[in-house]
Amino acid sequence: MTARKRYDDLCDDLCARNDDVELGQMMGMPCVKRGGKMVAGFSRTASGMIFKLPDAAVREQALALDGAELFDPSGNGQPFKEWVVVPAAHAGEWERLAEHALRPSG
């Protein structure tokens, strides 16, 4: 199964289980939104899923995965501090991380 297919299947499941989750497009990529705010997306260039992980412990767990890194959409060394790109090699972690990304922050 391709990384994009895994992403699409996960998104379908998230939408089916959460009435307030919608799919959209932001920053030139497909994304998952809750309350109109992007919480996850799919990076075609990295072939991985991107998650907003405000919980520092969860973010560190995600960053410990081989190939995971902070999301730097500009490519200029200015990554978003709460956003992690998790490569398709760790697609088994995507659902768990998506659940964390969907949690209300603050």
C-alpha positions in Angstrom: 0.0 0.0 0.0 1.3 3.4 -0.9 1.9 6.1 1.8 -0.8 8.3 0.2 -3.3 5.4 0.3 -2.5 4.8 4.0 -3.0 8.5 4.7 -6.3 8.5 2.8 -7.6 5.4 4.7 -6.6 6.9 8.0 -8.3 10.2 7.2 -11.5 8.4 6.2 -11.5 6.6 9.5 -10.8 9.8 11.5 -13.7 11.5 9.7 -16.0 8.6 10.3 -15.2 8.6 14.1 -15.2 12.3 14.7 -18.0 14.6 13.5 -15.9 17.7 13.8 -13.0 16.5 11.7 -12.8 17.5 8.1 -10.4 17.1 5.2 -9.0 20.0 3.3 -6.0 21.6 1.7 -3.5 23.9 3.4 0.1 24.9 2.6 -0.3 23.1 -0.8 -1.0 19.7 0.8 -3.9 17.6 1.8 -4.7 18.0 5.5 -6.9 17.1 8.4 -8.7 19.9 10.3 -10.5 20.1 13.5 -12.4 23.2 14.3 -11.1 24.7 11.1 -7.4 24.4 12.2 -5.0 22.0 10.6 -3.8 19.3 12.9 -2.2 16.8 10.4 -1.3 16.5 6.7 0.5 14.6 4.1 3.8 15.7 2.7 4.2 14.4 -0.9 7.9 15.4 -0.8 8.6 13.5 2.4 6.1 10.7 1.6 5.1 11.0 5.3 2.4 12.3 7.5 2.8 15.5 9.4 1.3 16.0 12.9 0.9 19.0 15.2 2.0 17.5 18.6 1.7 20.2 21.3 2.5 17.6 24.0 6.3 17.7 24.3 6.6 14.0 25.4 4.6 12.7 22.5 6.5 15.0 20.1 9.8 13.6 21.4 8.6 10.1 21.0 7.7 10.9 17.4 11.0 12.6 16.7 12.8 9.5 18.1 11.4 7.5 15.1 14.1 6.9 12.4 13.7 9.5 9.7 11.2 11.7 11.6 12.0 15.4 11.8 10.5 18.7 12.6 8.3 20.0 9.7 10.1 22.8 7.8 7.7 23.8 5.0 10.0 26.6 3.8 13.1 24.4 3.7 15.0 27.4 5.2 15.9 25.8 8.5 12.9 27.4 10.3 10.8 24.4 11.3 7.5 24.6 13.1 8.3 23.7 16.7 5.2 21.5 17.4 5.0 19.8 14.0 6.7 16.5 13.1 7.0 14.7 9.8 6.8 10.9 10.3 7.9 8.9 7.3 5.9 6.1 5.8 8.3 3.6 7.2 6.5 4.3 10.5 2.9 4.4 9.2 2.0 2.0 12.0 2.4 5.0 14.3 0.3 7.4 12.3 -3.1 6.5 13.9 -1.7 6.9 17.4 -0.1 10.2 16.5 -3.2 11.4 14.7 -5.2 10.8 17.9 -2.8 13.0 19.8 -2.9 15.7 17.2 -6.7 15.7 17.4 -6.7 16.3 21.2 -7.5 19.9 22.2 -4.4 21.8 23.2 -4.2 24.2 26.1 
